[in-house]
């Protein structure tokens, strides 16, 4: 049967390609050895049994005492990968290192054989890169491994690298404990101090002294009568004249703050009248009235709540903005609200249940550690 527009066998060939594409990742995974319960994995069989056993016990002890994990792997073939990619993928697949600390290290060794030259790579997890940097990994390979590798002494090369790496991992573990212990011991004391300071601040802020309350009433006055009454009360409490004068001097600034925060023309005019009676100049009040016209339109322009648009539009009109300017500001605000809603929808649509894409192996392995691409390697 031939489907119009396509030659015979077209869909059969496409189905075969689809099947191959689905099976390709399985083929790539199959090229990596399955995880084991050992720290020394000599798949290339270049170590003696006694050598591998002694090194295994040493690395097991490191894991038991620190949770840091160092794994050695030898392979005869890298399956088409370069050593860095192979080591990182294998470390991730096996989950070398503790899941919470990502403190794993993998030494990969591919000896010289019929498949090609020798390669070595030291791969590090995220949490160990601070003490075992890429540069330090390269120095360990160059100084302690390559002289042995070039002579075919593979175990001696790995052992020399382990001699350098293990002390660094032990030091990193001690450093973490030294830093964490004092913090854990002092944490209750710090919390108590912070709580005490907070309580004192709250008490001072919400329970000011009678003199402080009298000065605040002077500064918040909105009429000459309120000012005179507050001044008389402060004098009766024995407040110094200099402090009373300072509070009176704050009245215009407090009135300006209230005028800027006003959300209706009636409230603004009330405060403006109070300002004129308490020493503000007519020129200053006039400038503020002009600026409030622009400010009310700007508030409408930047509104991001649909329920507030109508009330802000009324305020903008009350302060003298023309209808065309008000409608233009409403349109800008509506467009921004729609854009925010669209971005929120897209974020929830594609973020997924975990909040984003994360790396990491699904294998428990040696602890589920994640590898971050760190390390160094050489050919020999």
Secondary structure by P-SEA (a helix, b strand, c coil): ccccccccaaaaaaaaaaaaaaaaaaaaaaacccccccccccccccccaaaaaaaaaaaaaaaaaccbbbbbbbbcccccccaaaaaaaaaaaaccccccccbbbbbbbbcccccbbbbbbbbbcccccccccaaaaaaaaacccaaaaaacaaaaaaaaaaaacaaaaaaaaaaaaaaaaaaaaaaaaaaaaaaaaaaaaaaaaacccaaaaaaaaaaacccaaaaaaaaaaaaaacccaaaaaaaaaaaaaaaaaaaaacccaaaaaaaaaaaaaacccaaaaaaaaaaaaaaaaaaaaacccccaaaaaaaaaaaacccaaaaaaaaaaaaaaaaaaaaaaaaaaaccccccccccccccccccbbbbccccccccc
